Amino acid sequence: MNRSFYLDLAADGHRAPIGTHLVLHTKGVSEAIVLDGKKLGGIVVETAERFRTPLAIPLMDLTLEKAAYLGALGIPATEVDSFHFEEPPSGPVTLQMTPRMLATCEAISHVASSASLVPIGMGIGPFSFMTKLVKDPITPVFLASSGMTGEDEPEVAIVERCLEAGTELILSYLAAQADAGAKAIIVCEPAANQVYFSPNQLAESFEIFDRYVMEPMKRIKALLDARGVDLIFHDCGELTNEMVSRFATLDPAMMSLGCSRNLWEDAALVQKSTVLYGNLPTKKFYSPQLTVADVEELSRDLLEKMRASGHPFILGSECDVLSVPGSEQEILAKVDAFMNVSG
């Protein structure tokens, strides 16, 4: 899409939550809906209409790729959540689309039939995917940053093989979403943060960060560019300025960051052709300690500071807004508060 689309939204003061989970869970039997592409697409359309946005954002479910990868390796579905590799996997596998993936692609096609909406895809980033496959990814990443290789340490070999295989599978899934009609795809790399990469080591070298995070992301960006699909980059982890600057080199159409960041300060690190998005503390919207008045105040403050920065900005959620049983109305009230507050 033309980059001016996102810049025009920002200039018009657009606001939008990642809110499909909220609407989905008003429907009762959500487990059946996520396996029915047309119904799921209908939920995405309803969400966009509910929150008055042309951005048809799907569920932010980052478990699909692990289920597909392990399923292709013959791991029983009941073991997927707890499974971690204890030795390096043999290599890439051919993506076998799971029912959830097929429904997601059909939902994108359903959204694409609406001329007023931008169908958006969703996927996990390679590094974050790897952390789901390894029981303790922090140690091998630290060892690799210290100079150890897969030949020196089996744990490093597991991480690097998982990164290789995961990147290939992710590329295949993103391509399938593009083929289904996605005009933009949100790629989520929340694990690319200070928890997994020692700030002390990064002060000496970003070599492993660049190899483990940036190089796979550059492959994703190249794929999306070749398909004419925009990258929306999401990372709600604890980040450093240098990490944000590196993410900006991907030239995403939008960059979504969490509450660890002051977006008005990040404006100096990100080119103005990239719209900054976020970053209200929506992970806390279920809590009565964060009131509607608090959300309104935070929204006005963020709008004011982003306006002063001069950087294109869309007010929204730091991550997906999850429906929490018993707190549904309170959460919706807080989303409505930032959608409607003056500022």
ZISULUR-V369846 format. One record per backbone hydrogen bond with DSSP energy under -0.5 kcal/mol. NH is the residue of the N-H (numbers start at 0). CO is the residue of the C=O. E is the energy in kcal/mol with one decimal. If there is no record, write none. Layout:
<<NH & CO & E> <NH & CO & E>>
//
This chain:
<<4 & 1 & -2.2> <5 & 2 & -0.7> <6 & 2 & -1.7> <7 & 3 & -2.8> <8 & 4 & -1.8> <9 & 5 & -2.3> <10 & 6 & -2.5> <11 & 7 & -1.8> <12 & 9 & -1.8> <13 & 8 & -2.3> <15 & 314 & -2.3> <17 & 318 & -0.5> <18 & 16 & -1.2> <21 & 18 & -0.6> <22 & 18 & -1.5> <23 & 19 & -2.8> <24 & 20 & -1.8> <25 & 22 & -1.8> <26 & 23 & -1.7> <28 & 26 & -1.3> <29 & 27 & -2.1> <31 & 28 & -0.6> <32 & 28 & -1.1> <33 & 29 & -2.0> <34 & 31 & -0.9> <35 & 32 & -1.7> <36 & 34 & -0.6> <39 & 35 & -3.1> <40 & 36 & -2.7> <41 & 37 & -2.1> <42 & 38 & -1.8> <43 & 39 & -2.1> <44 & 40 & -2.4> <45 & 41 & -2.7> <46 & 42 & -2.5> <47 & 43 & -2.3> <48 & 44 & -2.4> <49 & 45 & -2.8> <50 & 46 & -2.2> <51 & 48 & -1.0> <52 & 47 & -2.4> <55 & 53 & -1.0> <55 & 117 & -2.0> <56 & 54 & -1.5> <60 & 58 & -1.4> <61 & 59 & -0.7> <63 & 60 & -0.6> <66 & 62 & -1.8> <67 & 63 & -2.1> <68 & 64 & -2.6> <69 & 65 & -2.7> <70 & 66 & -1.9> <71 & 67 & -1.9> <72 & 68 & -0.9> <73 & 70 & -1.4> <74 & 69 & -2.7> <78 & 75 & -2.0> <79 & 75 & -0.6> <79 & 76 & -0.9> <82 & 78 & -1.1> <82 & 79 & -0.8> <84 & 132 & -2.8> <96 & 94 & -0.7> <101 & 97 & -2.8> <102 & 98 & -2.3> <103 & 99 & -2.1> <104 & 100 & -2.3> <105 & 101 & -2.4> <106 & 102 & -2.4> <107 & 103 & -1.9> <108 & 104 & -2.1> <109 & 105 & -2.2> <110 & 106 & -2.5> <111 & 107 & -2.5> <112 & 108 & -0.7> <112 & 109 & -0.9> <113 & 110 & -2.3> <114 & 112 & -0.7> <116 & 113 & -1.4> <117 & 53 & -3.5> <118 & 116 & -0.7> <119 & 55 & -1.5> <120 & 183 & -2.8> <122 & 185 & -2.1> <124 & 187 & -3.5> <128 & 124 & -2.4> <129 & 125 & -2.3> <130 & 126 & -1.8> <131 & 127 & -0.7> <131 & 128 & -1.1> <132 & 128 & -0.6> <132 & 129 & -1.6> <133 & 129 & -0.9> <136 & 133 & -0.6> <139 & 135 & -0.8> <140 & 136 & -1.8> <141 & 137 & -2.2> <142 & 138 & -2.6> <143 & 139 & -2.7> <144 & 140 & -2.2> <145 & 141 & -1.2> <146 & 143 & -1.5> <147 & 142 & -2.3> <152 & 148 & -2.1> <155 & 152 & -0.7> <156 & 152 & -1.6> <157 & 153 & -2.2> <158 & 154 & -1.9> <159 & 155 & -2.5> <160 & 156 & -2.4> <161 & 157 & -2.6> <162 & 158 & -2.3> <163 & 159 & -2.0> <164 & 160 & -2.7> <165 & 161 & -2.9> <166 & 162 & -2.3> <167 & 163 & -1.8> <168 & 164 & -2.1> <169 & 165 & -2.8> <170 & 166 & -2.6> <171 & 167 & -1.8> <172 & 168 & -2.2> <173 & 169 & -2.8> <174 & 170 & -2.2> <175 & 171 & -1.9> <176 & 172 & -1.9> <177 & 173 & -2.4> <178 & 174 & -2.6> <179 & 175 & -1.4> <180 & 176 & -0.6> <180 & 177 & -1.3> <181 & 176 & -2.2> <182 & 118 & -3.0> <183 & 118 & -1.1> <184 & 229 & -2.6> <185 & 120 & -2.3> <186 & 184 & -0.6> <186 & 231 & -2.3> <187 & 122 & -2.6> <187 & 185 & -0.6> <188 & 186 & -0.6> <188 & 233 & -3.1> <191 & 188 & -1.5> <192 & 190 & -2.1> <193 & 237 & -2.8> <195 & 192 & -0.7> <196 & 192 & -1.6> <197 & 195 & -0.5> <201 & 197 & -2.6> <202 & 198 & -1.7> <203 & 199 & -0.6> <203 & 200 & -1.1> <204 & 200 & -2.4> <209 & 205 & -3.2> <210 & 206 & -2.0> <211 & 207 & -3.4> <212 & 208 & -2.6> <213 & 208 & -1.4> <214 & 209 & -2.7> <216 & 212 & -1.7> <217 & 213 & -2.5> <218 & 214 & -1.6> <219 & 215 & -1.9> <220 & 216 & -2.7> <221 & 217 & -2.3> <222 & 218 & -2.0> <223 & 219 & -2.6> <224 & 220 & -2.8> <225 & 221 & -2.2> <226 & 222 & -1.4> <227 & 223 & -0.6> <227 & 224 & -1.1> <228 & 223 & -2.9> <229 & 182 & -2.4> <231 & 184 & -2.5> <231 & 229 & -0.5> <232 & 230 & -0.6> <232 & 253 & -2.3> <233 & 186 & -2.5> <234 & 255 & -2.6> <238 & 236 & -0.8> <243 & 239 & -2.0> <244 & 240 & -2.6> <245 & 241 & -1.9> <246 & 242 & -2.5> <247 & 243 & -2.1> <248 & 244 & -0.8> <248 & 245 & -0.9> <249 & 246 & -1.7> <250 & 247 & -2.0> <252 & 230 & -2.4> <253 & 230 & -1.1> <254 & 274 & -2.6> <255 & 232 & -3.5> <256 & 254 & -0.6> <256 & 276 & -1.4> <257 & 234 & -1.1> <260 & 257 & -1.7> <262 & 260 & -0.8> <264 & 261 & -1.5> <265 & 261 & -2.1> <266 & 262 & -1.3> <267 & 264 & -1.5> <268 & 265 & -2.0> <269 & 265 & -1.0> <273 & 270 & -1.9> <274 & 252 & -2.5> <274 & 272 & -0.5> <275 & 311 & -2.3> <276 & 254 & -2.7> <277 & 313 & -1.8> <279 & 315 & -2.1> <281 & 279 & -2.8> <283 & 280 & -2.0> <284 & 281 & -1.3> <286 & 283 & -1.8> <289 & 286 & -1.3> <290 & 288 & -0.8> <294 & 290 & -2.1> <295 & 291 & -2.3> <296 & 292 & -2.3> <297 & 293 & -2.9> <298 & 294 & -2.4> <299 & 295 & -2.5> <300 & 296 & -2.3> <301 & 297 & -2.5> <302 & 298 & -2.7> <303 & 299 & -2.4> <304 & 300 & -2.5> <305 & 301 & -2.5> <306 & 302 & -2.2> <307 & 303 & -2.1> <308 & 304 & -1.6> <309 & 305 & -1.1> <310 & 305 & -0.8> <313 & 275 & -2.3> <314 & 13 & -1.2> <315 & 277 & -2.4> <316 & 15 & -0.6> <317 & 279 & -1.8> <320 & 17 & -3.0> <321 & 319 & -0.8> <326 & 323 & -2.7> <330 & 326 & -2.5> <331 & 327 & -2.4> <332 & 328 & -2.3> <333 & 329 & -1.5> <334 & 330 & -2.1> <335 & 331 & -2.9> <336 & 332 & -1.5> <337 & 333 & -1.7> <338 & 334 & -1.9> <339 & 335 & -1.7> <340 & 336 & -1.7>>
//
